[in-house]
């Protein structure tokens, strides 16, 4: 889907569900990471995260557009356009806009890269896995109060 097709889709959804024209720009924004879309108060434009279209398809994008159009039309009318406002919640319910987007599959499968430090008690041989280094002179085993010794350092790579 191109930006022009997104613009036409947004204009169609605005007329069909809100019975008002969408007079500004709707575009894809590749830099969006944690949200499906956003309404820009200063310019009245709408930006959509392309990853949601790639992973979930047209239905998800339509829901995101409805949500952002709720912000858009309420803001232009001078009514409560924020998530906590009653006007916003009522309009979302009326047009069937989702409150939250479906989580991205690619985001859920990612792991943070880093190291895991593994320590073992010299008395009871209990193993501890930690993200941070442990001062073995200061800390002892929580089960038997024995001394800890470093066993290994495992590196986790980011999964794509």
Secondary structure, DSSP 8 states (H G I E B T S, - for coil): --HHHHHHHHHHHIIIIISS---S-EEE-TT--S-SEEE-TTT--EEE-HHHHHHH-HHHHHHHHHHHHHHHHHHHHTS--STT-HHHHHHHHHHT--SS----HHHHT----EEEEEEEETTT--EEEESS---TTT-B-TTT--BEEEEEEEEE----
